[in-house]
Amino acid sequence: MTTRKIVIGITGASGAPYAKRILDFLDHRSRTRGDVEVAVCLSSTAPEVWALECGGDIREAIGGRFPIWGMRDYKAPFASGSAGWHAMAIVPCSMSTVARIAHGISDTLLTRAADVMIKERRTLVVVPREMPLSVIHLENLTALAKAGAVIQPAMPSFYGKTKTLEQAIDTVVGRTLDQLGLEHDLLKRWGDKDKEEEKP
């Protein structure tokens, strides 16, 4: 069994519940199947936004489940391409983080890890959460897409008859997991029949 090594970056953009949900999924996956290794890196403002949107201390919420690497801790294994980490998702991703990655500014561990994914031609999923988007934002996102990153805005879908906030969050998290190469059952796929429709 191959262990998939995944980095989760969390910035100070609004959207901490997306990060919480994907970490909860990965924690369950790690404990039940043991086929993922996860590391977390934070921006300087991620703890403040997490406290506002999810409540509590982000390090206490994550600690004990996954290692959290410091912003300047370049000894982290995923700071080098030779370590062979498979993928990274930045959930949510602020526009300032998008700008720094798009222009090759590796001033923190988070942006360095993203730079590694791009240069090694590995999976980098960027989940921006901002509106409206300025031309500057769009040009920076386009630069990342041209460099090979997957741009996956935090835009929930509703064709699965989404009824709760949790279900809406899962439509974004599920698509992010798709890009990370992890199977799941968090969302209803287009074309899936409703259970009610399947009854005789």
Stockholm file with secondary structure:
# STOCKHOLM 1.0

chainA/1-200         MTTRKIVIGITGASGAPYAKRILDFLDHRSRTRGDVEVAVCLSSTAPEVWALECGGDIREAIGGRFPIWGMRDYKAPFASGSAGWHAMAIVPCSMSTVARIAHGISDTLLTRAADVMIKERRTLVVVPREMPLSVIHLENLTALAKAGAVIQPAMPSFYGKTKTLEQAIDTVVGRTLDQLGLEHDLLKRWGDKDKEEEKP
#=GR chainA/1-200 SS CCCEEEEEEECSSSCHHHHHHHHHHHHHHHHHTCCEEEEEEECTTHHHHHHHHTCSCHHHHHTTTSCEECTTCTTSGGGSGGGCCCEEEEEEECHHHHHHHHTTCCCSHHHHHHHHHHHTTCEEEEEECCSSCCHHHHHHHHHHHHTTCEECCCCCCCTTCCCSHHHHHHHHHHHHHHHHTCCCCSSCCTTCCCHHHHCC
#=GC SS_cons         CCCEEEEEEECSSSCHHHHHHHHHHHHHHHHHTCCEEEEEEECTTHHHHHHHHTCSCHHHHHTTTSCEECTTCTTSGGGSGGGCCCEEEEEEECHHHHHHHHTTCCCSHHHHHHHHHHHTTCEEEEEECCSSCCHHHHHHHHHHHHTTCEECCCCCCCTTCCCSHHHHHHHHHHHHHHHHTCCCCSSCCTTCCCHHHHCC
//
